[in-house]
Amino acid sequence: MEKRNKIVTKINHERLEIEGDQAFTPLAHFLRSQKGLTGTKIVCAEGDCGACTVLLGRELDTEGKLILKSVNSCILPLYLIDGAQVITVEGIQKNETELHEVQKAMISCQGSQCGYCTPGFICAMAGMVEKLKSENKMITEKRAKNFLTGNLCRCTGYKPIIDAAMSLDMNQVEMLNERYGDPSWLLEMKAIKTQSVVMNFNDKSLFLPTTIEEALQAKAKEGNLRLVAGSTDVGVVVNKGRLETPKAMALYHIDELKKIQHDDDSFFIGATVTLSEIEDYIEKLLPEFKKMLHIFASPQIKNQATLVGNVVNASPIADTIPFLMAMDAKVVLKSQYGQRSVELKNFYKGYKQLDIKAEEIVIGIHIPRMKKNEQIRLYKVSMRKDLDISAATFAGVIEVDGDKIKQLRIALGGIGPIVTRLPFIESNSAGKEFKAETFEAMAQSLPQFINPLSDLRASREYRMILSQNFFRKFFNELSSGVHS
């Protein structure tokens, strides 16, 4: 297997080879300090404000064209753009004298005052155009707002920016994936992904394998290798100086880990499948989970973050874990010694403590499909509805036979060091009548089974009330249609 000791990428029209520990540099810093592309701004360094937004193309569509998506460059280390096309706000401009239609629209609609956030908005809006036009969809106000949720502006006001998006004539907008679709580069992109990257320098090392076998060998040899997926959490902690990643491995060149598929019985989501890819895939198959993912994070975050990353990060307030736990999902682990599956409800042993061996890698998540008569509801409470860290979360899956509860599965997040199932309440519900009094009794019994914590986001007492109210809401939402 051919190996490289360089990161190969393309930023706008410039092909670059990146060596040494510079590969760990956040893309935004590299753009500004090394390439003089200062349109990209750094503000929060957490992936929240969108000022650092650029377009990233790693994959090709069925027609062989680049799939360009908006990402936060402030938390994206350079080693995650190997074999990828990056387009900055400077690269969106057609040439020295002519602007892209998105840029023209921002000017004509007075979409900028101080201008600091404007490049990020333009990149996000260009990403919107790329996706909607490729899917033959029109720009609506709702879609425009959805694509721009990851961008903050504090002086212009959002109306002129939304007006700019709505004024675009999709028939007149040039597709960036065509402008940057140089056939020789697209061929090289494919070739790059067949070459593993091995970089060792000073006290740092980096490995980008192209096969699962290579990854497992590396993990068996170096158990403390940190696996980095989208860097949407790790990148923030690194930027804040609270974490170092001297020995890193990323798996995004391994084709078998990019798969999401389903049959009549289950879904399988590979380790490097992003949340935006999942959101598109499950739109009609799991609409309740789709609704949760919609408010989970900005497009920039979802275009990088993975479901497996959210699971392995093991936050007790992770929004996907209650859903997976209530669905009886399993974590699929692999090592050189074999493969095993662990039920998610048994995967967490304590705060950030996982049932995973040093030599193992999580290769995917197995999710059983819902039965015909099952219904599900997912709730979260946070300071903001969208794009905010949860104070408490709830997932409930129920099957009702006639007027009796046949089966119930409940998961609560944010109440303790790990997401929690409630086995006594679940088992005790079987055969009970599906009525308000049954769920009120469940709510009243909660203090026997949970002991919520207090922190900056919520007090113990508030979390207890929320948890009890989740049960009441669950019944109220289902009661009108659960018998149909």
N, C-alpha and C positions, 0 to 999 in steps of 0.2 A: 504494500500500500504506500503510495507516494505521500510524502509529508513535506510541510512547509514550516518555516520559522518566521513568517511574516503574515500580517493581516493585509489582505488585498481588498480594496473597496474603490468606489467611485463617488466623488462628491461633485455634484453638478456634472461638468464634462471632464473633470480631472481624475485620472486613474491614480491611485495612491497605494504605496506599500508602506506599512507601519511596522516598525521593529521595536524590540526592547520593551521596557516598562511603560512606554507611551501607550501601549495597547490598553492599559487600565485607565487612561484619561477619559473623563466624560466627554461625549461628543461636542456638547455646547462649548466647553472650554477650548477644545481643539479648534473648532471653527473660528472662534474669536481670536485666540492668542497665536495660533499657528498659521491659519489660512487667511486671516484678515477679513473674514466674513462676519462682520459685526452686526448685520441685520438680526441675527439670532441673539436674543437677549437672555440674561440669567437674572431671575428675581428671587423666587422662593427656593430654588434648588431642590424642590421636593416633587415636581411633576404636578403641581396644583394650579398654577396660574396660566400656563400655556404660552408664556412669552418666548419660550425656547422651542416652540413647535417647528419641526421640519417634516418632510415627507421621506418615507423609507420604503424601498421596494426590495423584498427578499425573494419573492416567488413570482412565477409567471402563470397567467391564466391559461385556459384551454386553447386560446388562439396564439399563445406564445408571447403575450404582451405583459409588461410589468404590472404588478398589482401594487399600487402606491397607497400608503396609509400614513396618516398623521401620527407622530410619536413625540414624546418629550425628550429632547436631546440632553437635558441637564442631568438626567439620571441614567443615561445610556452609555455604558463604557464602549470604547472603540472596538473591543473584541467581539461585540454583538452585531457589528455591521460588516463582518467578513463576508465577502461575496455578495454584497448588497449595493444598491443604488441609493444615494442620499441626495435630496434636492432641497436646497435652502431657499429663502425668500429671494436671494439674488438670482438663483437658478430658475425661479418661476418667471421672472422677467424674460420676455422674448429675446430682446437684444438691447444694445446700449440706448436705442432711441424709442423702442416700443415696449409697452407694458402688457402683461397678461390681462385678460378680461376681468379677472377677479380684482386685480390692482386698479384697473380703470373704474370699476364699480365702486370701490371704496372711496376714490377721489370724487366721483360725481355725486355720491350720496353723502358727502361730508362725514365719512366714517372714521375720521381720526382727528384728535386734538393734539395731545403731546406726542403721540406717535410711538410711544415706547412699546405698547402691546400690539401695535398694528401688524408687524411682520408675522407674529404668531397667529393672529386672526386670518391673515391672508393664506398662510400655509394650511390652516385647518379648513378654510373655505375651499381651497384648491383640492384638498383631500376629499371633501364632500362632492365636488364636481366629478372627480375621477370615479368615485364609487357609483354615484347616481347615474351618470351618463353611461357607464359600462353596463348598468342594469336596466337601462332605458326607463329610468324613473324621473319624474319631474321634481323640481325644487318646490317644496311647500314651506310655509312659515314654521310648521312643527318640525319638519326635517332640518331646516336651517338652524333652528334653536338647538336641536339634538346634537348636530355636528359641531356646534360652537360651545357646548357646555363646558369644555375644558379650558376655555379662554376667559380671562378676567380683564375688565376695563374699568378704570376708576375716574375717568374724566369725560370721555366722549358720550357715554350712555349707549345702551345697546340698540336702541331703535334705528339709528342710522346704519349700524353694522348689519342688522337683520334686513333693512331696506336694501342694502348693497347686495346681499345674497339673493334676495327676491328679484332684483332687477336683472339678474344674469339671464342671457338668452343661451340656453344649452346648445342650440344649433350653431352658435357663433364661437363657443368656447373651444380653444385648442386643448386636446388631450395631452397631458405631459408624458404619459406613457408612450406616446407616439414620437414626441420630440426626443425622448431619451431612450428610444428603442433601437439603439445602434446594434445591428445583428452580431457584430464581432464581440461586443461586450456581453450581450445576452448569452452567446456561446461560452464565453469565458466564465460567466457566472455559474453556468452548469458545471464547468470543469473544476472550478474552485471548490465546489461542494463535494467533490470526490477526493479531495486532498485534505488529510488531517493536518491540523496546526499544532505544533509542539514548540513552545517557547519557554526557555529557561534563562533567567538573568538575575544575578545577585540572589536575593532571598525570595524571588517571585517565580511562579510558573503558571503557564496557561496551556490548556489542552482543549481542542475542538475536534472531537472524534467524528468520523463519518459512519461508523457502525456501532451497534450496541455491544458487540464483542469487545471492541477497543475500549469503550467506556467502562465495561465491567472489569476488564483487566486493570485499567488505571485505578478504579475504585478499590479493587482488592489490594493493589500495591500501596496506595496512599489513601487510607481511610478518612483522613481529614480534608480531602479535596472538597471545596465548597462548590456545589452545583448551583449555577445561576441560570435562571430561565429568562424572564423579561426584565429583571433588575428594577421592577417598579417599587419594591420594598427595600431590597438590599442597596440599591442605588441611593436611596434617601439616607439610610443609616450611614453609608460610607461618606456621603457628602457632609454629614453632620459630625464626622470624626469619631463616631461611636463603633465603627467596625472596619476591619481591614480584610481584604480578600487576597492574601498572598499566593494561595494555591487555588486556582479557579478552573472549573470545567463547565462548558456549555454544550448542550446536546442538539442545537437547532439544525445541524447538518445531517442528522440521522433521520432518514425518510420514514421509517416505520413508526417513529414517535410523533409524527405530524398527523396521524390518521384520527379521524372521528367517524364512527360507523355505528350502525344499529341493525338489529334484526327484530323478530317478533317478541323476543324475550328481554333484550337489554341493549344498552348503549356501551360503547367503549370509547373513551377519550384519551388520546395519547398525551405523553408528558409535555410536549411542546405546542399543543393546540392552544391558541389564544382565546381569551374570553369573547372577543368580537367574532371569531370564527364559530364558536359555540353558539353565540347569540343568533347568528344567521341560520345555523343548522337546525336549531330546535324551535324556531319560531312557531311552527304549527304542531310540533311533536310534544313540546313541554311549555306551553304558553305561560304558565305561572312562573317557571324559572326564568323564562325570557323577560317577564316583567321585572323580576328581581335584578337581573343583569343590566337591564335598561337604566336603573338608577344606581347601580353599583359604583360606577366610575365614569370618567370621561372617555371619549373615543381614543384619545392618545394613550391612556392607561390600558384600556381593554385591547388595543391593538398590539400591546406588548405582553401584558400579564397573562399567565396561564392558570388553568384550573388546578393543575397539580401543584404549581407554586403556591397558590392560596391554601391548599390543603396542607402541604408540608411546612409552610410558614407557621402553621398551628396557632394562629391568633384565636383567642376565645370569642372575639367579635368578628371573625371572618364571615362574610355574608353567605358564602357558598356552602360552608360546612353544615349548618343545620339542615339545609335541603338534602345534601348527600346523606347525612346520617339518618334522616327520617325515611329516605328511600332505600335504606339498607345497602348503601353503596360499599364497594370493597376497593381497597388500595392494592394495586398489583405491583409486587416488588420482584426484582430479579438480581441475581448475582451469578458468579461463575459456578456456583454450586447448585443452582436451580432457581425455580420461580415459585412464589407463594402469594396467596391473597389474604388480606387481613380486613375483617369488617371494620368499617370506619369507627363504629362505636367502641371498638377495642384498640384502635390505633393510637389514641392519646392516653398516655400514662400519667400525665401531670402537665403543668405549664411548660410548653415547648419540649416536652419529653415524648418521644415517639417510639413505637414498636418497629424500629428499623435498625438493621445491623450495619456496622461500619462499611461492609463491603457491598451493601445493597443499594440499588437505585430504584426509585419509583418510576415505572415505565408507563403507568396509566391508571385510570379510574374506571371501574366497572359499575354501571348503574342499572339495576333492574327496571324494566318498564312497568308503568302502573297497570294494575288490573282494570278490567272494564268498569267495575263499580267503585273503584277508588277515586277519591277526590283529595286535592292538596291545596293548602294555603300557606303562603310565606309572608311573614311580616317583619318589619324592622322599624325601630324608633331611633331617631337621631335628631340633632339640632336642626339640620336641614333635611328635606326629603331626598334630594339628589346629592350624590357624590360626597357623602359624609360618613364619618366613622360611627358605627352603631353604638347606642347605649345598651340595647337589648334586641335579640332576634328570636324568631319563632318559626318552626316548620311543623306542620301537622298533616299527616296522611291518614285518611279514614275510609273504612268500608262499612256501609250500612246495609243490612239485610232486613227488608220490611221496615219495622220501626225499632229495630235493635242494632246496636253497634256490634259488628262482627270482628273488626280489627281496628286498632288505633296505634299510631306511632307518632311520638312527639319529641322534638329536639329544641332545647333552649340555649341560646348563646348570649354571652355578655354577663352571665350571672356568677361566674366563677372562673377558675383557671383554665377550664376546658369547656367546650360545648357539651351539653349534658342531655342524655336520654332519660326518660322517666319510666323505668320498667314496671314499677308497682302500679302506677296510674294506668299504664297501657294494658297490662294483664287484667287488672281489676275492672276495666271498662267493658270487657267482652261480655256480651249478653245484656248489658244495661240498655235502658231505653234511650233513644236519641231524642233528648228533650233538654230544655234549658236547665232544669234542676240537676240533671246529671253533670253537665259541664260546670255549673255553679259549685257543685260538690267537689269536682276536681280542682277548681280554682281555690276553694277554701282549704283544701288539703295540702296545697303546695308548701306551706311553711314546714311541713314534716320532712320534705324531700330536698329542698334547696335552701341555701344560705347565701343570698346575693352579697357581692362585695360592694364597697363604696370606693369611688375614685373621682377623678376630675370630671368625668362625663355624667355620672349619676350617683345618687346615694343608694344605700342598701334598701331603704324603705321604698324609694321610687321604683327600683327594679322589681321589687316584690309586687307592687301594684301593677306594673306593666305586665309582668308574667301572668298574673291572675286575669288581667283584662284580655290578654291574648286568647285565653280559653273562651271567654265570653264572646269575643269578636269572631272566633273560629265557628262557634255554633251559630251565631246570628247570620253570618254570611252564607253558611251552607243550608240553613234550615229551610229556606224557601224552595230550594231545588234539589235537595239531596235525595228525595224519594222518587224523583222523576226518572 
